[in-house]
Amino acid sequence: MQIEAVSGGATHSKDSPKKIQEAGTQFEALLLSQMLRSVREASSLDGGDSASTPMMEMAEQQFAQLLASKGGLGIAHMVSDRLSHEATQKKTR
């Protein structure tokens, strides 16, 4: 999963609301994916079937992306709000 930089010398086009929202959603999807992986690894008593691991990882990533795009835990919204605020502050300076 690739996450694009939004701040730190970003140009005006990278500060667009759409790019900021995408960055927030990607960030939340990454966190959710890590959480799902941790749950799977913790719940696997015998280490799991190594043949199905890549398929489970892909399913976790897709599920995390879907959850994040539908609002998930609200992390994307919080990140987007903060980045939008930062972009607005940068424009007014």
PyMOL Python script that loads the backbone (N, CA, C, O; Angstrom):
from pymol import cmd

cmd.read_pdbstr("""\
ATOM      1  N   MET A   1       0.852  -1.150   0.000  1.00  0.00           N
ATOM      2  CA  MET A   1       0.000   0.000   0.000  1.00  0.00           C
ATOM      3  C   MET A   1       0.907   1.224   0.000  1.00  0.00           C
ATOM      4  O   MET A   1       1.816   1.324   0.824  1.00  0.00           O
ATOM      5  N   GLN A   2       0.672   2.126  -0.889  1.00  0.00           N
ATOM      6  CA  GLN A   2       1.507   3.305  -1.028  1.00  0.00           C
ATOM      7  C   GLN A   2       0.805   4.520  -0.440  1.00  0.00           C
ATOM      8  O   GLN A   2      -0.380   4.743  -0.690  1.00  0.00           O
ATOM      9  N   ILE A   3       1.534   5.299   0.338  1.00  0.00           N
ATOM     10  CA  ILE A   3       0.981   6.506   0.935  1.00  0.00           C
ATOM     11  C   ILE A   3       1.794   7.683   0.449  1.00  0.00           C
ATOM     12  O   ILE A   3       3.020   7.698   0.560  1.00  0.00           O
ATOM     13  N   GLU A   4       1.100   8.672  -0.090  1.00  0.00           N
ATOM     14  CA  GLU A   4       1.764   9.842  -0.636  1.00  0.00           C
ATOM     15  C   GLU A   4       1.959  10.893   0.441  1.00  0.00           C
ATOM     16  O   GLU A   4       1.130  11.036   1.339  1.00  0.00           O
ATOM     17  N   ALA A   5       3.067  11.632   0.346  1.00  0.00           N
ATOM     18  CA  ALA A   5       3.325  12.719   1.288  1.00  0.00           C
ATOM     19  C   ALA A   5       2.399  13.882   0.980  1.00  0.00           C
ATOM     20  O   ALA A   5       2.162  14.200  -0.186  1.00  0.00           O
ATOM     21  N   VAL A   6       1.873  14.520   2.022  1.00  0.00           N
ATOM     22  CA  VAL A   6       0.969  15.636   1.830  1.00  0.00           C
ATOM     23  C   VAL A   6       1.588  16.923   2.354  1.00  0.00           C
ATOM     24  O   VAL A   6       1.302  18.001   1.834  1.00  0.00           O
ATOM     25  N   SER A   7       2.425  16.825   3.369  1.00  0.00           N
ATOM     26  CA  SER A   7       3.015  18.031   3.926  1.00  0.00           C
ATOM     27  C   SER A   7       4.523  18.010   3.745  1.00  0.00           C
ATOM     28  O   SER A   7       5.083  17.079   3.166  1.00  0.00           O
ATOM     29  N   GLY A   8       5.171  19.057   4.251  1.00  0.00           N
ATOM     30  CA  GLY A   8       6.620  19.118   4.154  1.00  0.00           C
ATOM     31  C   GLY A   8       7.067  19.577   2.790  1.00  0.00           C
ATOM     32  O   GLY A   8       7.617  18.789   2.022  1.00  0.00           O
ATOM     33  N   GLY A   9       6.840  20.846   2.471  1.00  0.00           N
ATOM     34  CA  GLY A   9       7.239  21.366   1.172  1.00  0.00           C
ATOM     35  C   GLY A   9       6.280  21.000   0.066  1.00  0.00           C
ATOM     36  O   GLY A   9       6.654  20.999  -1.107  1.00  0.00           O
ATOM     37  N   ALA A  10       5.065  20.695   0.417  1.00  0.00           N
ATOM     38  CA  ALA A  10       4.074  20.290  -0.580  1.00  0.00           C
ATOM     39  C   ALA A  10       3.676  21.486  -1.438  1.00  0.00           C
ATOM     40  O   ALA A  10       3.625  22.622  -0.967  1.00  0.00           O
ATOM     41  N   THR A  11       3.402  21.207  -2.685  1.00  0.00           N
ATOM     42  CA  THR A  11       2.933  22.250  -3.581  1.00  0.00           C
ATOM     43  C   THR A  11       1.440  22.425  -3.390  1.00  0.00           C
ATOM     44  O   THR A  11       0.799  21.632  -2.701  1.00  0.00           O
ATOM     45  N   HIS A  12       0.883  23.464  -4.001  1.00  0.00           N
ATOM     46  CA  HIS A  12      -0.540  23.766  -3.841  1.00  0.00           C
ATOM     47  C   HIS A  12      -1.426  22.587  -4.259  1.00  0.00           C
ATOM     48  O   HIS A  12      -2.431  22.315  -3.603  1.00  0.00           O
ATOM     49  N   SER A  13      -1.067  21.888  -5.336  1.00  0.00           N
ATOM     50  CA  SER A  13      -1.910  20.787  -5.801  1.00  0.00           C
ATOM     51  C   SER A  13      -1.952  19.640  -4.790  1.00  0.00           C
ATOM     52  O   SER A  13      -2.954  18.930  -4.709  1.00  0.00           O
ATOM     53  N   LYS A  14      -0.889  19.451  -4.026  1.00  0.00           N
ATOM     54  CA  LYS A  14      -0.887  18.398  -3.009  1.00  0.00           C
ATOM     55  C   LYS A  14      -1.690  18.797  -1.781  1.00  0.00           C
ATOM     56  O   LYS A  14      -2.033  17.943  -0.963  1.00  0.00           O
ATOM     57  N   ASP A  15      -1.995  20.085  -1.639  1.00  0.00           N
ATOM     58  CA  ASP A  15      -2.788  20.562  -0.518  1.00  0.00           C
ATOM     59  C   ASP A  15      -4.276  20.579  -0.842  1.00  0.00           C
ATOM     60  O   ASP A  15      -5.071  21.098  -0.058  1.00  0.00           O
ATOM     61  N   SER A  16      -4.660  20.027  -1.971  1.00  0.00           N
ATOM     62  CA  SER A  16      -6.076  20.046  -2.343  1.00  0.00           C
ATOM     63  C   SER A  16      -6.869  19.168  -1.378  1.00  0.00           C
ATOM     64  O   SER A  16      -6.348  18.176  -0.869  1.00  0.00           O
ATOM     65  N   PRO A  17      -8.117  19.526  -1.127  1.00  0.00           N
ATOM     66  CA  PRO A  17      -8.948  18.731  -0.204  1.00  0.00           C
ATOM     67  C   PRO A  17      -9.047  17.257  -0.604  1.00  0.00           C
ATOM     68  O   PRO A  17      -9.084  16.381   0.259  1.00  0.00           O
ATOM     69  N   LYS A  18      -9.090  16.987  -1.897  1.00  0.00           N
ATOM     70  CA  LYS A  18      -9.184  15.595  -2.350  1.00  0.00           C
ATOM     71  C   LYS A  18      -7.926  14.812  -1.978  1.00  0.00           C
ATOM     72  O   LYS A  18      -8.019  13.688  -1.484  1.00  0.00           O
ATOM     73  N   LYS A  19      -6.753  15.398  -2.212  1.00  0.00           N
ATOM     74  CA  LYS A  19      -5.490  14.730  -1.878  1.00  0.00           C
ATOM     75  C   LYS A  19      -5.370  14.530  -0.369  1.00  0.00           C
ATOM     76  O   LYS A  19      -4.898  13.491   0.092  1.00  0.00           O
ATOM     77  N   ILE A  20      -5.799  15.527   0.389  1.00  0.00           N
ATOM     78  CA  ILE A  20      -5.735  15.421   1.847  1.00  0.00           C
ATOM     79  C   ILE A  20      -6.653  14.305   2.335  1.00  0.00           C
ATOM     80  O   ILE A  20      -6.263  13.525   3.204  1.00  0.00           O
ATOM     81  N   GLN A  21      -7.858  14.216   1.793  1.00  0.00           N
ATOM     82  CA  GLN A  21      -8.800  13.156   2.180  1.00  0.00           C
ATOM     83  C   GLN A  21      -8.248  11.781   1.808  1.00  0.00           C
ATOM     84  O   GLN A  21      -8.362  10.834   2.586  1.00  0.00           O
ATOM     85  N   GLU A  22      -7.652  11.671   0.624  1.00  0.00           N
ATOM     86  CA  GLU A  22      -7.063  10.396   0.203  1.00  0.00           C
ATOM     87  C   GLU A  22      -5.936   9.977   1.142  1.00  0.00           C
ATOM     88  O   GLU A  22      -5.823   8.803   1.497  1.00  0.00           O
ATOM     89  N   ALA A  23      -5.104  10.934   1.542  1.00  0.00           N
ATOM     90  CA  ALA A  23      -4.004  10.623   2.457  1.00  0.00           C
ATOM     91  C   ALA A  23      -4.535  10.142   3.796  1.00  0.00           C
ATOM     92  O   ALA A  23      -4.007   9.187   4.365  1.00  0.00           O
ATOM     93  N   GLY A  24      -5.567  10.790   4.304  1.00  0.00           N
ATOM     94  CA  GLY A  24      -6.170  10.368   5.565  1.00  0.00           C
ATOM     95  C   GLY A  24      -6.756   8.969   5.475  1.00  0.00           C
ATOM     96  O   GLY A  24      -6.595   8.161   6.390  1.00  0.00           O
ATOM     97  N   THR A  25      -7.428   8.687   4.381  1.00  0.00           N
ATOM     98  CA  THR A  25      -8.031   7.367   4.186  1.00  0.00           C
ATOM     99  C   THR A  25      -6.952   6.296   4.053  1.00  0.00           C
ATOM    100  O   THR A  25      -7.089   5.210   4.617  1.00  0.00           O
ATOM    101  N   GLN A  26      -5.890   6.585   3.320  1.00  0.00           N
ATOM    102  CA  GLN A  26      -4.792   5.622   3.174  1.00  0.00           C
ATOM    103  C   GLN A  26      -4.113   5.358   4.513  1.00  0.00           C
ATOM    104  O   GLN A  26      -3.751   4.222   4.822  1.00  0.00           O
ATOM    105  N   PHE A  27      -3.945   6.411   5.299  1.00  0.00           N
ATOM    106  CA  PHE A  27      -3.332   6.257   6.618  1.00  0.00           C
ATOM    107  C   PHE A  27      -4.195   5.368   7.516  1.00  0.00           C
ATOM    108  O   PHE A  27      -3.685   4.470   8.187  1.00  0.00           O
ATOM    109  N   GLU A  28      -5.508   5.626   7.523  1.00  0.00           N
ATOM    110  CA  GLU A  28      -6.404   4.812   8.345  1.00  0.00           C
ATOM    111  C   GLU A  28      -6.415   3.363   7.850  1.00  0.00           C
ATOM    112  O   GLU A  28      -6.433   2.438   8.663  1.00  0.00           O
ATOM    113  N   ALA A  29      -6.405   3.158   6.554  1.00  0.00           N
ATOM    114  CA  ALA A  29      -6.389   1.796   6.014  1.00  0.00           C
ATOM    115  C   ALA A  29      -5.122   1.065   6.442  1.00  0.00           C
ATOM    116  O   ALA A  29      -5.168  -0.124   6.758  1.00  0.00           O
ATOM    117  N   LEU A  30      -4.007   1.759   6.454  1.00  0.00           N
ATOM    118  CA  LEU A  30      -2.750   1.146   6.892  1.00  0.00           C
ATOM    119  C   LEU A  30      -2.833   0.735   8.360  1.00  0.00           C
ATOM    120  O   LEU A  30      -2.430  -0.371   8.721  1.00  0.00           O
ATOM    121  N   LEU A  31      -3.355   1.625   9.203  1.00  0.00           N
ATOM    122  CA  LEU A  31      -3.502   1.286  10.618  1.00  0.00           C
ATOM    123  C   LEU A  31      -4.457   0.113  10.830  1.00  0.00           C
ATOM    124  O   LEU A  31      -4.168  -0.791  11.615  1.00  0.00           O
ATOM    125  N   LEU A  32      -5.586   0.126  10.137  1.00  0.00           N
ATOM    126  CA  LEU A  32      -6.552  -0.969  10.264  1.00  0.00           C
ATOM    127  C   LEU A  32      -5.954  -2.289   9.785  1.00  0.00           C
ATOM    128  O   LEU A  32      -6.186  -3.334  10.393  1.00  0.00           O
ATOM    129  N   SER A  33      -5.198  -2.244   8.715  1.00  0.00           N
ATOM    130  CA  SER A  33      -4.550  -3.444   8.196  1.00  0.00           C
ATOM    131  C   SER A  33      -3.578  -4.022   9.226  1.00  0.00           C
ATOM    132  O   SER A  33      -3.535  -5.236   9.428  1.00  0.00           O
ATOM    133  N   GLN A  34      -2.805  -3.158   9.874  1.00  0.00           N
ATOM    134  CA  GLN A  34      -1.880  -3.616  10.908  1.00  0.00           C
ATOM    135  C   GLN A  34      -2.631  -4.208  12.104  1.00  0.00           C
ATOM    136  O   GLN A  34      -2.203  -5.205  12.686  1.00  0.00           O
ATOM    137  N   MET A  35      -3.746  -3.588  12.457  1.00  0.00           N
ATOM    138  CA  MET A  35      -4.550  -4.107  13.564  1.00  0.00           C
ATOM    139  C   MET A  35      -5.120  -5.483  13.224  1.00  0.00           C
ATOM    140  O   MET A  35      -5.090  -6.391  14.054  1.00  0.00           O
ATOM    141  N   LEU A  36      -5.634  -5.636  12.014  1.00  0.00           N
ATOM    142  CA  LEU A  36      -6.193  -6.923  11.600  1.00  0.00           C
ATOM    143  C   LEU A  36      -5.119  -8.004  11.560  1.00  0.00           C
ATOM    144  O   LEU A  36      -5.370  -9.147  11.943  1.00  0.00           O
ATOM    145  N   ARG A  37      -3.929  -7.649  11.102  1.00  0.00           N
ATOM    146  CA  ARG A  37      -2.822  -8.610  11.065  1.00  0.00           C
ATOM    147  C   ARG A  37      -2.469  -9.047  12.483  1.00  0.00           C
ATOM    148  O   ARG A  37      -2.251 -10.233  12.731  1.00  0.00           O
ATOM    149  N   SER A  38      -2.411  -8.100  13.407  1.00  0.00           N
ATOM    150  CA  SER A  38      -2.087  -8.430  14.797  1.00  0.00           C
ATOM    151  C   SER A  38      -3.124  -9.369  15.405  1.00  0.00           C
ATOM    152  O   SER A  38      -2.778 -10.307  16.123  1.00  0.00           O
ATOM    153  N   VAL A  39      -4.391  -9.113  15.114  1.00  0.00           N
ATOM    154  CA  VAL A  39      -5.462  -9.974  15.630  1.00  0.00           C
ATOM    155  C   VAL A  39      -5.320 -11.381  15.059  1.00  0.00           C
ATOM    156  O   VAL A  39      -5.436 -12.367  15.787  1.00  0.00           O
ATOM    157  N   ARG A  40      -5.068 -11.471  13.755  1.00  0.00           N
ATOM    158  CA  ARG A  40      -4.926 -12.789  13.125  1.00  0.00           C
ATOM    159  C   ARG A  40      -3.747 -13.548  13.721  1.00  0.00           C
ATOM    160  O   ARG A  40      -3.861 -14.733  14.035  1.00  0.00           O
ATOM    161  N   GLU A  41      -2.623 -12.870  13.874  1.00  0.00           N
ATOM    162  CA  GLU A  41      -1.433 -13.535  14.415  1.00  0.00           C
ATOM    163  C   GLU A  41      -1.635 -13.946  15.864  1.00  0.00           C
ATOM    164  O   GLU A  41      -1.172 -15.011  16.273  1.00  0.00           O
ATOM    165  N   ALA A  42      -2.318 -13.120  16.647  1.00  0.00           N
ATOM    166  CA  ALA A  42      -2.553 -13.435  18.057  1.00  0.00           C
ATOM    167  C   ALA A  42      -3.559 -14.567  18.222  1.00  0.00           C
ATOM    168  O   ALA A  42      -3.475 -15.338  19.178  1.00  0.00           O
ATOM    169  N   SER A  43      -4.507 -14.670  17.300  1.00  0.00           N
ATOM    170  CA  SER A  43      -5.542 -15.695  17.439  1.00  0.00           C
ATOM    171  C   SER A  43      -5.133 -17.026  16.836  1.00  0.00           C
ATOM    172  O   SER A  43      -5.820 -18.029  17.028  1.00  0.00           O
ATOM    173  N   SER A  44      -4.035 -17.049  16.119  1.00  0.00           N
ATOM    174  CA  SER A  44      -3.564 -18.282  15.504  1.00  0.00           C
ATOM    175  C   SER A  44      -2.753 -19.073  16.529  1.00  0.00           C
ATOM    176  O   SER A  44      -1.627 -18.701  16.859  1.00  0.00           O
ATOM    177  N   LEU A  45      -3.329 -20.163  17.028  1.00  0.00           N
ATOM    178  CA  LEU A  45      -2.677 -20.942  18.084  1.00  0.00           C
ATOM    179  C   LEU A  45      -1.491 -21.744  17.578  1.00  0.00           C
ATOM    180  O   LEU A  45      -0.488 -21.878  18.280  1.00  0.00           O
ATOM    181  N   ASP A  46      -1.592 -22.278  16.371  1.00  0.00           N
ATOM    182  CA  ASP A  46      -0.533 -23.136  15.848  1.00  0.00           C
ATOM    183  C   ASP A  46       0.341 -22.443  14.810  1.00  0.00           C
ATOM    184  O   ASP A  46       1.118 -23.105  14.123  1.00  0.00           O
ATOM    185  N   GLY A  47       0.232 -21.143  14.686  1.00  0.00           N
ATOM    186  CA  GLY A  47       1.030 -20.426  13.693  1.00  0.00           C
ATOM    187  C   GLY A  47       0.321 -20.269  12.367  1.00  0.00           C
ATOM    188  O   GLY A  47       0.812 -19.542  11.504  1.00  0.00           O
ATOM    189  N   GLY A  48      -0.794 -20.910  12.170  1.00  0.00           N
ATOM    190  CA  GLY A  48      -1.572 -20.756  10.945  1.00  0.00           C
ATOM    191  C   GLY A  48      -1.018 -21.554   9.779  1.00  0.00           C
ATOM    192  O   GLY A  48       0.095 -22.079   9.833  1.00  0.00           O
ATOM    193  N   ASP A  49      -1.801 -21.632   8.744  1.00  0.00           N
ATOM    194  CA  ASP A  49      -1.420 -22.327   7.523  1.00  0.00           C
ATOM    195  C   ASP A  49      -0.621 -21.361   6.658  1.00  0.00           C
ATOM    196  O   ASP A  49      -1.155 -20.353   6.196  1.00  0.00           O
ATOM    197  N   SER A  50       0.643 -21.660   6.438  1.00  0.00           N
ATOM    198  CA  SER A  50       1.508 -20.741   5.693  1.00  0.00           C
ATOM    199  C   SER A  50       1.070 -20.602   4.232  1.00  0.00           C
ATOM    200  O   SER A  50       1.397 -19.605   3.588  1.00  0.00           O
ATOM    201  N   ALA A  51       0.343 -21.576   3.705  1.00  0.00           N
ATOM    202  CA  ALA A  51      -0.116 -21.495   2.319  1.00  0.00           C
ATOM    203  C   ALA A  51      -1.216 -20.452   2.149  1.00  0.00           C
ATOM    204  O   ALA A  51      -1.339 -19.853   1.081  1.00  0.00           O
ATOM    205  N   SER A  52      -2.009 -20.232   3.183  1.00  0.00           N
ATOM    206  CA  SER A  52      -3.111 -19.278   3.075  1.00  0.00           C
ATOM    207  C   SER A  52      -2.728 -17.882   3.565  1.00  0.00           C
ATOM    208  O   SER A  52      -3.526 -16.953   3.437  1.00  0.00           O
ATOM    209  N   THR A  53      -1.548 -17.713   4.111  1.00  0.00           N
ATOM    210  CA  THR A  53      -1.135 -16.427   4.667  1.00  0.00           C
ATOM    211  C   THR A  53      -1.171 -15.289   3.645  1.00  0.00           C
ATOM    212  O   THR A  53      -1.732 -14.237   3.953  1.00  0.00           O
ATOM    213  N   PRO A  54      -0.601 -15.444   2.443  1.00  0.00           N
ATOM    214  CA  PRO A  54      -0.667 -14.329   1.482  1.00  0.00           C
ATOM    215  C   PRO A  54      -2.105 -13.933   1.116  1.00  0.00           C
ATOM    216  O   PRO A  54      -2.407 -12.753   0.940  1.00  0.00           O
ATOM    217  N   MET A  55      -2.974 -14.925   1.006  1.00  0.00           N
ATOM    218  CA  MET A  55      -4.362 -14.634   0.678  1.00  0.00           C
ATOM    219  C   MET A  55      -5.039 -13.893   1.834  1.00  0.00           C
ATOM    220  O   MET A  55      -5.807 -12.959   1.606  1.00  0.00           O
ATOM    221  N   MET A  56      -4.760 -14.303   3.058  1.00  0.00           N
ATOM    222  CA  MET A  56      -5.333 -13.625   4.225  1.00  0.00           C
ATOM    223  C   MET A  56      -4.815 -12.196   4.342  1.00  0.00           C
ATOM    224  O   MET A  56      -5.574 -11.294   4.696  1.00  0.00           O
ATOM    225  N   GLU A  57      -3.538 -11.977   4.052  1.00  0.00           N
ATOM    226  CA  GLU A  57      -2.970 -10.629   4.101  1.00  0.00           C
ATOM    227  C   GLU A  57      -3.623  -9.722   3.071  1.00  0.00           C
ATOM    228  O   GLU A  57      -3.917  -8.561   3.354  1.00  0.00           O
ATOM    229  N   MET A  58      -3.848 -10.255   1.877  1.00  0.00           N
ATOM    230  CA  MET A  58      -4.501  -9.465   0.836  1.00  0.00           C
ATOM    231  C   MET A  58      -5.952  -9.154   1.240  1.00  0.00           C
ATOM    232  O   MET A  58      -6.428  -8.037   1.037  1.00  0.00           O
ATOM    233  N   ALA A  59      -6.640 -10.136   1.805  1.00  0.00           N
ATOM    234  CA  ALA A  59      -8.016  -9.917   2.251  1.00  0.00           C
ATOM    235  C   ALA A  59      -8.061  -8.875   3.367  1.00  0.00           C
ATOM    236  O   ALA A  59      -8.960  -8.034   3.395  1.00  0.00           O
ATOM    237  N   GLU A  60      -7.102  -8.927   4.281  1.00  0.00           N
ATOM    238  CA  GLU A  60      -7.036  -7.941   5.361  1.00  0.00           C
ATOM    239  C   GLU A  60      -6.827  -6.534   4.809  1.00  0.00           C
ATOM    240  O   GLU A  60      -7.462  -5.583   5.263  1.00  0.00           O
ATOM    241  N   GLN A  61      -5.936  -6.405   3.829  1.00  0.00           N
ATOM    242  CA  GLN A  61      -5.674  -5.097   3.234  1.00  0.00           C
ATOM    243  C   GLN A  61      -6.909  -4.553   2.530  1.00  0.00           C
ATOM    244  O   GLN A  61      -7.227  -3.371   2.657  1.00  0.00           O
ATOM    245  N   GLN A  62      -7.601  -5.403   1.794  1.00  0.00           N
ATOM    246  CA  GLN A  62      -8.806  -4.967   1.092  1.00  0.00           C
ATOM    247  C   GLN A  62      -9.912  -4.587   2.084  1.00  0.00           C
ATOM    248  O   GLN A  62     -10.609  -3.590   1.898  1.00  0.00           O
ATOM    249  N   PHE A  63     -10.058  -5.384   3.123  1.00  0.00           N
ATOM    250  CA  PHE A  63     -11.066  -5.103   4.143  1.00  0.00           C
ATOM    251  C   PHE A  63     -10.743  -3.796   4.865  1.00  0.00           C
ATOM    252  O   PHE A  63     -11.636  -2.993   5.132  1.00  0.00           O
ATOM    253  N   ALA A  64      -9.469  -3.586   5.178  1.00  0.00           N
ATOM    254  CA  ALA A  64      -9.048  -2.351   5.845  1.00  0.00           C
ATOM    255  C   ALA A  64      -9.306  -1.145   4.944  1.00  0.00           C
ATOM    256  O   ALA A  64      -9.766  -0.108   5.423  1.00  0.00           O
ATOM    257  N   GLN A  65      -9.018  -1.266   3.651  1.00  0.00           N
ATOM    258  CA  GLN A  65      -9.265  -0.163   2.718  1.00  0.00           C
ATOM    259  C   GLN A  65     -10.760   0.146   2.635  1.00  0.00           C
ATOM    260  O   GLN A  65     -11.150   1.314   2.618  1.00  0.00           O
ATOM    261  N   LEU A  66     -11.585  -0.875   2.584  1.00  0.00           N
ATOM    262  CA  LEU A  66     -13.039  -0.693   2.542  1.00  0.00           C
ATOM    263  C   LEU A  66     -13.544  -0.019   3.820  1.00  0.00           C
ATOM    264  O   LEU A  66     -14.340   0.918   3.765  1.00  0.00           O
ATOM    265  N   LEU A  67     -13.076  -0.503   4.957  1.00  0.00           N
ATOM    266  CA  LEU A  67     -13.484   0.103   6.229  1.00  0.00           C
ATOM    267  C   LEU A  67     -13.091   1.577   6.285  1.00  0.00           C
ATOM    268  O   LEU A  67     -13.893   2.423   6.681  1.00  0.00           O
ATOM    269  N   ALA A  68     -11.871   1.878   5.893  1.00  0.00           N
ATOM    270  CA  ALA A  68     -11.391   3.263   5.931  1.00  0.00           C
ATOM    271  C   ALA A  68     -12.178   4.148   4.982  1.00  0.00           C
ATOM    272  O   ALA A  68     -12.488   5.292   5.315  1.00  0.00           O
ATOM    273  N   SER A  69     -12.506   3.631   3.802  1.00  0.00           N
ATOM    274  CA  SER A  69     -13.239   4.447   2.827  1.00  0.00           C
ATOM    275  C   SER A  69     -14.677   4.723   3.260  1.00  0.00           C
ATOM    276  O   SER A  69     -15.296   5.677   2.788  1.00  0.00           O
ATOM    277  N   LYS A  70     -15.213   3.888   4.160  1.00  0.00           N
ATOM    278  CA  LYS A  70     -16.583   4.059   4.654  1.00  0.00           C
ATOM    279  C   LYS A  70     -16.629   4.764   6.011  1.00  0.00           C
ATOM    280  O   LYS A  70     -17.685   4.821   6.641  1.00  0.00           O
ATOM    281  N   GLY A  71     -15.516   5.288   6.457  1.00  0.00           N
ATOM    282  CA  GLY A  71     -15.493   6.019   7.724  1.00  0.00           C
ATOM    283  C   GLY A  71     -14.705   5.327   8.807  1.00  0.00           C
ATOM    284  O   GLY A  71     -14.176   5.979   9.707  1.00  0.00           O
ATOM    285  N   GLY A  72     -14.620   4.021   8.731  1.00  0.00           N
ATOM    286  CA  GLY A  72     -13.809   3.250   9.667  1.00  0.00           C
ATOM    287  C   GLY A  72     -13.944   3.695  11.108  1.00  0.00           C
ATOM    288  O   GLY A  72     -15.046   3.748  11.654  1.00  0.00           O
ATOM    289  N   LEU A  73     -12.817   4.012  11.718  1.00  0.00           N
ATOM    290  CA  LEU A  73     -12.769   4.437  13.111  1.00  0.00           C
ATOM    291  C   LEU A  73     -12.791   5.955  13.253  1.00  0.00           C
ATOM    292  O   LEU A  73     -12.747   6.478  14.366  1.00  0.00           O
ATOM    293  N   GLY A  74     -12.857   6.657  12.137  1.00  0.00           N
ATOM    294  CA  GLY A  74     -12.857   8.113  12.175  1.00  0.00           C
ATOM    295  C   GLY A  74     -11.467   8.726  12.137  1.00  0.00           C
ATOM    296  O   GLY A  74     -11.317   9.945  12.216  1.00  0.00           O
ATOM    297  N   ILE A  75     -10.461   7.887  12.017  1.00  0.00           N
ATOM    298  CA  ILE A  75      -9.082   8.376  11.998  1.00  0.00           C
ATOM    299  C   ILE A  75      -8.826   9.199  10.746  1.00  0.00           C
ATOM    300  O   ILE A  75      -8.179  10.244  10.814  1.00  0.00           O
ATOM    301  N   ALA A  76      -9.324   8.741   9.605  1.00  0.00           N
ATOM    302  CA  ALA A  76      -9.120   9.475   8.339  1.00  0.00           C
ATOM    303  C   ALA A  76      -9.710  10.877   8.448  1.00  0.00           C
ATOM    304  O   ALA A  76      -9.116  11.844   7.972  1.00  0.00           O
ATOM    305  N   HIS A  77     -10.868  10.984   9.069  1.00  0.00           N
ATOM    306  CA  HIS A  77     -11.512  12.284   9.234  1.00  0.00           C
ATOM    307  C   HIS A  77     -10.660  13.208  10.103  1.00  0.00           C
ATOM    308  O   HIS A  77     -10.484  14.383   9.780  1.00  0.00           O
ATOM    309  N   MET A  78     -10.129  12.671  11.213  1.00  0.00           N
ATOM    310  CA  MET A  78      -9.293  13.476  12.099  1.00  0.00           C
ATOM    311  C   MET A  78      -8.004  13.918  11.398  1.00  0.00           C
ATOM    312  O   MET A  78      -7.596  15.074  11.508  1.00  0.00           O
ATOM    313  N   VAL A  79      -7.374  12.993  10.683  1.00  0.00           N
ATOM    314  CA  VAL A  79      -6.139  13.323   9.965  1.00  0.00           C
ATOM    315  C   VAL A  79      -6.420  14.357   8.882  1.00  0.00           C
ATOM    316  O   VAL A  79      -5.669  15.321   8.735  1.00  0.00           O
ATOM    317  N   SER A  80      -7.487  14.164   8.131  1.00  0.00           N
ATOM    318  CA  SER A  80      -7.842  15.099   7.063  1.00  0.00           C
ATOM    319  C   SER A  80      -8.136  16.492   7.605  1.00  0.00           C
ATOM    320  O   SER A  80      -7.713  17.493   7.027  1.00  0.00           O
ATOM    321  N   ASP A  81      -8.865  16.553   8.720  1.00  0.00           N
ATOM    322  CA  ASP A  81      -9.148  17.850   9.335  1.00  0.00           C
ATOM    323  C   ASP A  81      -7.867  18.566   9.722  1.00  0.00           C
ATOM    324  O   ASP A  81      -7.708  19.761   9.472  1.00  0.00           O
ATOM    325  N   ARG A  82      -6.955  17.824  10.336  1.00  0.00           N
ATOM    326  CA  ARG A  82      -5.698  18.431  10.783  1.00  0.00           C
ATOM    327  C   ARG A  82      -4.848  18.878   9.589  1.00  0.00           C
ATOM    328  O   ARG A  82      -4.286  19.973   9.605  1.00  0.00           O
ATOM    329  N   LEU A  83      -4.752  18.044   8.567  1.00  0.00           N
ATOM    330  CA  LEU A  83      -3.958  18.408   7.390  1.00  0.00           C
ATOM    331  C   LEU A  83      -4.582  19.588   6.653  1.00  0.00           C
ATOM    332  O   LEU A  83      -3.864  20.443   6.134  1.00  0.00           O
ATOM    333  N   SER A  84      -5.900  19.641   6.605  1.00  0.00           N
ATOM    334  CA  SER A  84      -6.581  20.783   5.974  1.00  0.00           C
ATOM    335  C   SER A  84      -6.282  22.061   6.747  1.00  0.00           C
ATOM    336  O   SER A  84      -6.039  23.116   6.161  1.00  0.00           O
ATOM    337  N   HIS A  85      -6.304  21.951   8.063  1.00  0.00           N
ATOM    338  CA  HIS A  85      -5.989  23.106   8.904  1.00  0.00           C
ATOM    339  C   HIS A  85      -4.553  23.564   8.652  1.00  0.00           C
ATOM    340  O   HIS A  85      -4.296  24.761   8.522  1.00  0.00           O
ATOM    341  N   GLU A  86      -3.623  22.621   8.585  1.00  0.00           N
ATOM    342  CA  GLU A  86      -2.216  22.943   8.304  1.00  0.00           C
ATOM    343  C   GLU A  86      -2.072  23.610   6.938  1.00  0.00           C
ATOM    344  O   GLU A  86      -1.330  24.583   6.800  1.00  0.00           O
ATOM    345  N   ALA A  87      -2.774  23.094   5.931  1.00  0.00           N
ATOM    346  CA  ALA A  87      -2.694  23.663   4.579  1.00  0.00           C
ATOM    347  C   ALA A  87      -3.246  25.079   4.559  1.00  0.00           C
ATOM    348  O   ALA A  87      -2.695  25.954   3.892  1.00  0.00           O
ATOM    349  N   THR A  88      -4.334  25.307   5.288  1.00  0.00           N
ATOM    350  CA  THR A  88      -4.924  26.645   5.361  1.00  0.00           C
ATOM    351  C   THR A  88      -3.972  27.607   6.053  1.00  0.00           C
ATOM    352  O   THR A  88      -3.808  28.746   5.614  1.00  0.00           O
ATOM    353  N   GLN A  89      -3.345  27.156   7.128  1.00  0.00           N
ATOM    354  CA  GLN A  89      -2.390  28.001   7.844  1.00  0.00           C
ATOM    355  C   GLN A  89      -1.189  28.336   6.962  1.00  0.00           C
ATOM    356  O   GLN A  89      -0.676  29.455   7.006  1.00  0.00           O
ATOM    357  N   LYS A  90      -0.747  27.376   6.168  1.00  0.00           N
ATOM    358  CA  LYS A  90       0.407  27.602   5.293  1.00  0.00           C
ATOM    359  C   LYS A  90       0.063  28.645   4.210  1.00  0.00           C
ATOM    360  O   LYS A  90       0.907  29.465   3.847  1.00  0.00           O
ATOM    361  N   LYS A  91      -1.158  28.608   3.709  1.00  0.00           N
ATOM    362  CA  LYS A  91      -1.577  29.569   2.665  1.00  0.00           C
ATOM    363  C   LYS A  91      -1.705  30.980   3.205  1.00  0.00           C
ATOM    364  O   LYS A  91      -1.471  31.936   2.466  1.00  0.00           O
ATOM    365  N   THR A  92      -2.069  31.143   4.476  1.00  0.00           N
ATOM    366  CA  THR A  92      -2.272  32.469   5.040  1.00  0.00           C
ATOM    367  C   THR A  92      -0.990  33.105   5.549  1.00  0.00           C
ATOM    368  O   THR A  92      -0.988  34.284   5.904  1.00  0.00           O
ATOM    369  N   ARG A  93       0.078  32.364   5.589  1.00  0.00           N
ATOM    370  CA  ARG A  93       1.365  32.918   6.061  1.00  0.00           C
ATOM    371  C   ARG A  93       2.043  33.712   5.002  1.00  0.00           C
ATOM    372  O   ARG A  93       3.129  34.245   5.230  1.00  0.00           O
TER     373      ARG A  93
END
""", "prot")
cmd.dss("prot")
cmd.show_as("cartoon", "prot")
cmd.util.cbc("prot")
cmd.orient("prot")
